[in-house]
Amino acid sequence: MPRPRLAVCVAAIGLVLAACTAPPPRPAVDPARPNIVFVLVDDMDQGLVRFMPEVLRMQREGMTFSNSTVTDSLCCPSRASLLSGKYPHNTGVFTNEPPDGGFAVFHRRDERDTLGTQLQQAGYRTGFMGKYLNGYQPGRTLGGERPFVPPGWDEWAVAGNGYAEYDYQLNVNGRVRSRGHRPGDYLTDVLAQRGNDFIRSSAAQGTPFFLEVAPFAPHGPFTPAPRHADAFPGLTAPRTPAFDEPDRSDKPAWLRQLPPLPAAKVQAAEVKFRERAQSLLAVDDMLAGFRRTLAETGQAQRTHVIFTSDNGFHLGEHALPEGKRTAFDTDVRVPLIATGPGVPAGRTVPDSVQNVDFRATFAELAGAPPRSDIDGTGFAALLRGGSGTGRNVALVEHHEPRTSQDDPDRQEKPDGIPPTYTAIRTPEGTYVEYVTGEREFYDARTDPFQLTNTYPQLPTERRDELHRVLTALATCRGEAQCTEAGTVA
C-alpha cells in the first residue's frame, strides 16, 4: 500500500513543478462564442477568385456559397444593408450621395443600430478598418470635439478616399493621420498590419472579437502593391458569350442603344482586368497574414474567417465597358467563402444568401439575442453543415443615381447606366422590373450568361407570380415578413 501513496505524491509534486515552469495560461474564452474576421473587398466579381491563392486555400478548407448576392450592386447601398441587416427600401440608402444615399443618410437613420453595436453589446471587442461608407470623411467632427467615430466600434481605422492606395487620411480612433506615397503607405498593407495588431491584442485580452477589414481593392484605379506590379504577365480578360454581346434587340432601351465596344474599350478591358487581379494579391496576402496570426495566438480553431465583396463588376459583358449597378449576375453575384469551427471542408452550397443576412448570422454565431426588426435571416446553421433558411429568392434594388464629379463610382451615360429597377433572383432565373415599364427574365437553367430575355414568352400567370413575389419582397419589413416573401415553392 505505501508504494501507491508514494506514486501519488510524486505525481502531485510533478504537477506542481510543471505548473511553476509552464508559461502562464491564456485568458479563458467561451468556445461557444467564436471570433469573427470579416474581409469585405470592393467591386470584386466571381471571376477573380482564381487569382487569390489564399482564398483558394480557404475554399479547400471551408465553405463556398455559389449563390451569394447583394441587395444593390452599388457600394454604399450594399454596405448599408450589410451593416444594418436591412434592404435598401428600409435603410433609405439608395445611392452613394445625399439626398437619397451616402454616409449622411445612413448616419441620420441607422448608424446607432448596426452589427457593430449589436456585437459590442453582446460582449465582443469590435474593430472596423478600411472603407466605411461613401461620403465618410476621416476629419469630420459632426458637432463633436474629435473626428467622428460611429458607435459600436472599439477600434476604428477608416480612410476616406483611399481608392488609389496612397495619399489618404486615416481616422484612427478619432485622430486623423495622413499617409503619403512611400511603399509603406500602401493602404491595403497598412490595414493588414492594423488588423494583425487587433487580433493579437484581442487574443491577449481573452475577449471574443469581431474584426471587419474593408480594403478598397479591386476598385479603380486598380493600384497593385509594388511587389505585385508585374504579376500575371499576358493575362487577358475572359471572353464569355456575353462579352460585347452583339444582339441586344431583346434588351431594354438603355442596353439596346449602346454601340458595340470600340477597340479602345476592348484594349482597356484587357489592362484593367489584369490590374484588378494584381490589386487583389495584397488582399490575399492580408488574409494569409490574418490566418497566420490567428494560429500564432491560439485563435485559429475558434475563429471564423469570412471573405466577400460589396458587389460584383462587369468589364465588357453585354457591351458594357466597366462598372456595376445592373441586375446581371456579373454585378450582383459575389464571392463568399467561409472557414472556421464546424465549417465543413471543401463544401459548396447552392443556398441563396445575401449581404442583408450577415448581421443576423454574426449575431447567431455570437449568441446575441435575435432581432425580429431586421430584414435578414441568419445562416449560421449552414456554416455548421446544417440546413438553410428555406428562403430562395434574393431581392435587388437600384435607383438611378444623381452622381457628382467626385463620386468614385461615377459612370457616364454612354457607358450604360440602368434606370431605377427592382429585381428578384429566383432558383429559375432573374426577373427585373424597370421604372420605365420594361421587363426582363433570364432563365438560369438554360441561359447562364443571361443573353436571352424570355419575358415576352412567359405565360401570363407566370408573369403575375413573378410580379407578386417581387412586390412582396420590395415592400417587406422585418425578418418574418421578408423571409416569408422570399420563400417560394
N, C-alpha and C positions, 0 to 999 in steps of 0.2 A: 504493500500500500504506500510506503514512503516514496517509492520511485515515481508514481503518477503525480503525487503532490509536488515533487521537485520539478517535474517536467512542466507543470502548470506555472510554477514560479518563474522558471527560466523563460518560458514563453511570454509571461507578463512583463518581465524585465526587458525582453527583446522588443516588445511593443512600445514600451516607454522610451527606449533608446531610439527606436525608429521615429517615434513622434518628435523627439528632440532634434533629430538630424534632418528630417524631411522638410521640404520647403513649405511655407505657410499655405494652407488650402485657399483656393479661390473662394470668393463670396458665394454663398448658397444661392441657387437660382431655381425657379419653378420650371421643370421641364415641360409643363403644360402651357407655358406662356413663351412661345419661341420668339427669337429676334426676327426682324424682317429687314432685309436690304433690298430696296426697290430702285431699279435703274430705269429711268424714262428718257429715251432719246427723242430727237426732234426730226420729223419728216422721214422716217425710215420705212421703206417698203419691204415686203416679204423677200424680194429677190436678192437683198443684200446680206441675208443671214449667212450665206455660204462663204463670205469673205472674213468671217469672225471666228477664229479657231476656238476661243474660249466659250463662245455661245454654242458652237457645235458640240463642245465637250459637255456643256450643260444639258443639251438635248439628249446626249447619250446617258447622262446620269440622272436626268429628271424627266419632266413632262412638257410636251409641246402642245399648244392649243391651236388647232388648224382653222378654227372659226372664231377668232378673236377680232372684234370690230370696235370702232369708236362711234360716239354719238354725233360727232361732227368732224368732217375731215379738214378742220382748220384749228390752228394751235390753241388760241385762248378758250373758245367754247369747249373744246375737248378737255383741256386741263381743268377748267371749272367743273365739268362733270365728274372728273376723277376725284378732285378734292372734296366736292360736296356730296357725291353719290346721287346726283340729280340730273335729269335730262335738261337740255337747253331751254325747253319751254317752261321749266320750273326754276332754273337759275337766272333767266333773263339775260344770259351772256350768249349772244348770237354771233358776234363779230369780234375783231381784235381791238376795237376802239369805241369810246362813247359816241352817241348816247345809248347804243344797244350792245355794248360789249367792252372788253378790255378789263384791266385791273380795277379801274374806278367803279365799274358796275358790280363786280364781284365783291369788292371791299365794302360797298354800301349794303349789299344784300345778304351775302352768305359767309363772309370771312370769319365771323365769330363762331361758326359751327362747321368744322371740317374734319377730315380724317385725322388731322394733326391734333386738334383739341380733344377729339374722342379718345385717341390712343393715349394722350397725355393724362387725361382724367382716369384712364384705366391703369395708370401707374407705369407707363412706358416713358423712357427717355427718348425724345424725338429730335431728329435733325433733318434739315432741308438745305440742299446745296445745288447751285446751278441756276437754271432758268425757272422762274416762278410763273408769272402771267404777263402777257403783252401789256406794256404801259407802266409796269412797276419800275420805279427809278430808285436806285440804291440810296441816294442822298435826300430823298423827300421825307420831311418830318410829319406831314399830315396833322399839324397842330401840336405835336409833341415837342419835347426838347431835343430828342435824338432822332436820327434817321429811323424810319418806321420798320418794325419787325412785326409781322402778323401774329396773332395769338396762336398758341398751340405748338410752338417750336422752341425747344431748349437750346438748340444750336442752329444758327442761321448764317449761311454764307452764299448770298444770292447776287448775281450780276444783272445789269440791265441789258444793254445792247452788247451781248457777248458773242455774236454770230461769227465775227472774224477771228475769234480766239485770242486776240491781242488788243491792247489799248482799251481797256474797260475798267469800270469801277465795280468793286465788290462790297456789299454791305455785310460786314462780319459782326453779328450780334449788336447792331446799332452803331457801328463805327465804319466809316467809309474808307476803303483802301484802294488806291489807284495802281493799276498794273500797266506796264509798257509793252515793249516789243522784243524783250530778251527771250531766249529759249525757255528760261524758267517761268515765263509769264503765260505760257500756253495754257489756256483756261481748262481744258479737259484734264490736263495733268495736275493743275492746281486743285481742282475738285477731287481728283483721286487721292492726293495727299491728305486733304482735309477729311475725306471720308474714312481713310485708314486711321487717322488720329481719333476720329469719333468712335470707331469700332473698338480701338484699344482702350480708350478712356471709359467707355461704357462697360466693357468686359471687366475692367479693374473695379468698377463700382458694383458689379454684380446685379445690375438693373436690366430688365429686358428692354430692348431698344428697337426703335423704328427709324430707319435712315432712308430718305429719298434723295437720290442724286440724279439731277436732270441736266445732262450735258446739252450743249447747243448743236452738236453734230448729229446727223449729217446735213443740217440746214445750210443753205447757201450763206456765204460764198464758198462753202466746201473747202475749208482750210485744213489740210492734214498737218500732223505734227512733223517737225523737220526730219525726224528719223524715218518717217513713212513716205516722204515726198517722191520716192522712186518706186514705190510698191506697185505691183500688178502691171508691169510693162506690157503694152499691147492690148490691154483689156478694152473690150468694146461693149456697148450697150446691147442687151438681148433684143433679138428681132422676133418677138412673138407675133402671132397672126394679127394682133391688134395694133402693131406698130404702124403708124401713118396709114391707118385704116382707109382704104381707097373709096369704098362705097358706104357713105353715111346718109343715104337717102331716107333711111327709116328712122333716123335720129331726130331729136327736137331741133328747132331752128338754130339755137345757139351753137350746136355742133355742125349742123349741115352747112352753115355759112363759112366755116373755116376752110382756108385753102390747104392743099397738100403741103406737107412740111418742105420748106425750101432746103436746098443743100446745106446752107449755113446752119440751119437749125439742127439738121441731122448730125453735122460735124460737132456742133456744140453739145449735143446729147452724148456723143462718144466721150468727150473730155469730161463732162460733168459726171457721168456715171463712174468713171474711174476715180475722180476726185472724191465723190461720195464714199466709195469703197475705201479709199485711203483714209479719209477722215474718221471712219469708224474703227480703225485699228487702235487708236489711242483709247477709245471707249472699251475695246476688247481688252487692252492692257489693264484698264481700270478694273474691269470685272475680275480678271485673273488676280490682280493685287488684292482686291477685297476678299476673294476666296482664300488666298494665302494667309492674310491677316486673321481671318476667322479661324483657320486651322491653328495658327501660331498661338492664338489666345484661348484655344479650347472651346470656341463657339461654333465650329463648323457643323457639328451634329445637332445643334439646336437652333439653326438659323435658316430661314427661307431666303433664297436669293431669287429675285423675280426681275425679268428683263422684258421691256416692251417699248412701244413708241406712241407718241400722241396722235399721230395719223400716218397714213402712207404717202405715196408720191407717184405721180406719173411723169414719164420722160419719153414722150413720143407716141404713147398709146393713143389711139383714136384721133390722131393728128393733133394732139395737144402737146405743145413743146415741153413745158415743165411746169409743175405746180401740184396743187391738190384741190380741195373743195368739192369734187364731184362725188357721186354715189357709186362710181365704178369700184370694183374690188381693189384696184391699184391704190386707191386713196383711203378706203375705209377699213380694209382688212390689214391687220398689223401683226408683227411677230409677237408671240407671248410664250416665254419659256420660264419654267419654274423648277427649282431644286429645293430640297430641304427635308426635314424629318417626316417620314411617312410617305414621301412622294415616290411613286413607282418609277423605276429607272427605264428610260428608253420608250416611254409610252407616248403615243399621240392620241389626243382625244378630240372628237369632232363636235362636242357640245358647244352651243353658242354662248359665248361670254362677251361682255362689253366693259369698256373702261368705267362705266357707271357702277359696275359691280365691285370695284376694288375696295371702296370704303367698307362695305358690308363684309367682304372677305377678310380684310385685315382685322376688323373688329371681332369676327368669329375666331380667327387664329389667336387673338389676344385675350379672348374670354371676356370681352366687353359686352355690356348689355345690348341686345339687338335694338335697332331703331326702325320703327314702322313708318316714320315720316320721310325716309329717303326712298328713292325710286329703285335703286339697285338691289340685287339679291346676292348673297354670298355663295361662293363656290369652293369653300374650304373642304367640303366633303369630296369634291372631285380631286383636289390636291392629295387627299389621303387614299385615293384609289376607289372611292365610292361613287355613288350615282350623282348625276347633275340635278339641277333645279327643276328641270322639265320645261323651262321657258326656251322656246326655239325660234323666236322672231326677234331680230335686232332692229332698233329704231335709229334712223339717221336724220338729223335736222340741219338745214343750212339756209342762211339768209344772205342774199347778195350784199356784200359789204360796201360801205362807203369809205374807202381807204384813202389815207393821206399819203403824200410822197414819202413820209418817214416809215411807213409800215413795212417791216421786212418781208411780209408775205404779199406785198402788192403785186398784182398782175395786170397787164394791160388788156383791154378788150380784145384785140386781135389774137391774144394767146388763149382765149376761151375761158370766160368766167360764167358759170351757170347761174341762171336766175334762181330766186328763192325756191326751195323744194323741200318736200318731206319724203322719206323713203323707208321701206322696210326690206330686210333681208331675211327671207324665209328658207326652210330646207329646200324648197323648189326653185327659188330664184330671187332676183332683186326687182322690186316694184317701186317706181318713182312717180310722184305727182308734183308737177311744176305749178307755180303760181300763174303761169301763162295758160293753164288748162291742158298742156301736153302731158302725155303719159308714156311710160316705158315699162317693159317687163322683159327680163333676160333669164332664160331657163338655165339654171345652174347645172342641170344634169346633162344637157346636150350642147351647151354653149358656154364653156368655162371662161372664154375670153370676152364675153359679152359683146358680140358682134351683131346679133340679130334681135331687133326689138320686135317681140311677138305679141305685144299688147293688142294690136288690131285684130289678131286672130283668136284672142281669148273669148270663150263663151261669156255671155252677159252675167250669168250667175257667178262665174269666177272673178270677173271684174268687180262685181258688187262685194264679194267676200274680201278681196284684197283691200278695197277702199274702207270697208268696215274695220278690219284689223288695224290698218294704218291710222284711221281716225281715233280709235280707242287708245292706241299707244301714244299718239301725238297729243293727247289730252289727259293722260293718266297722271295721278299724283299719289305717291306713297308706294311702298313695296308690294302690298297685297294687290292693289289695283293694277299696277304696272306689270306684275308677274302674270296675273290673270289675262291681261290684254295681250301679253307677249307669248302666250301658250296656246298653240293651235293643234288640232288633231292632224 
